Amino acid sequence: MRMTVQLDLPREAGSVPTVRRMLRSALAVLQVDQDAQNDLEIAITEACSNVVRHAGGTENFEVSLNVADNRCSIDVRDAGDGFDPEAVGSANSSSESGRGLALIKALGENVRMTSVPRRGSLIHFEKSFA
């Protein structure tokens, strides 16, 4: 079975639980194992929360979810101010900032983060499941 969902959302805190519920429902319908569901839910929550908190200069953001062949692929894209993925702290950092991206890297596979100043950012991650 294959499922593709694309959402265009306002950059506000209420969008984060909406995305989380959509993901949870889609993965449950496709009978994705609970461990993979939990990892994806945490990762998408962190990615969307980062957009809400940090993507100044834009009012909306986009989430794309593709599930097929025992793999889920997620893109979170915004047209905001951008960030430097290399300058973001690690999970071991004492800083409160940057831990969400470290979690996404730890929980996801094939993680890519791209950003262009004043043109936006893309966080892409995948997860395999049984």
N, C-alpha and C positions, 0 to 999 in steps of 0.2 A: 504494500500500500504506500501511496505517496501523498503528502500533504504540503501545500505551500500557503502561507499566510503572510500578508504584508499590511502593516499598520502605519498610518500617518497620524502622529499624536501631538497634542500640545505639550510644550516643555514646561510641565508642572508636576508637582509631587503626586497628584492623583493618577497620573498616567502609569506610574511604576506598578502599583497593584493590579491595574488593568492588564498590563503586559504579562505579569506573573500568572494571573488567572487564565489568560488565553493560552499560555504555554502549558500550564498544568492540565488544562482540559484537552488540548490537542494531543499531548503525550499519553494521557490516560486512554483516550479513544484508540490510539495506536498500540496500546498495551506495552509501552516502553517500561523497562524495569525501573523499580523505585530508586535505586542508587543513581542511575543516570538522570532520572527526573530531578532528583534533589540537587545534583551538581549543576544541571542546566538552569534550574530555578535560581540558585544562588548567583551564578554567573550573569544571567540576564538581568537580575535585580541590580547587581553592581554596575553593569554597563549602562543601564537606563538611569540609575541614580546619579552616575557621573555626568551624564548629559544634563539632567535637571539642575544639578548643582554648579556645573562648570562651563557649559556651552553657551556663554554669553554671545549676544549678537544674532540669535535666532529664536523664533517663537515655536518652532515645531521640530520634531525628529521622527525618524523612520525606523521601524523594526521589521526585519524580514526573517521568517522562519521557514526552513525547508527540511522536511523529514522524508527520507527514502533510503532503502537498502541498509537498514540497521545503523543509520547515521543521521544526526541532526546537525544542521548548519544554521547559524544565527549571525545576522549582520545588524548592528546598531549604528545608524548614520545620522549625523547632524550637519548643519551648515553654519556652525558657530565659529568662534574665534580660533579654535584649534589648540593643540598642546604639543609638547615635545615628549613623545613616548619614552625616549631614552633618559629623560630627566626625572621621570616619576619614580618615587621611592619603591623599595621592595617590601615584602611582607615582614622582613626582619627589622625594618626601619623603626625607629622610635617615633617617627612622625605619624600623625593620624591620617595624613593625606597619602594617596597612592596605594593603599592596601587593597582597594577594590580591583585595580588592574592586576595586582599580584595574585589575587584570588582567581580571577578569570584565567590567568596563565596556568595556575595550579590545577584548576578543575576542567579546563578545556583542552582541546587538541587543535593543532594547526592554527594557533592564535596569531592574528595579525592586527596590528594597530598602525593606522596611518593617519596623518594629520597635516593639513596645510594651513598656515596662518591666514585668518580671515576667510577661509574657504570651507572649513569644516573637518570633521573627523569620521573615521570608520573603525569600528572594533568588530572583527570577524572571529568567530570561534566555532568549533565543531565538537561533537561528542559521539563516540561509537557506543553501541549498546547491543545486548543479546536479543 
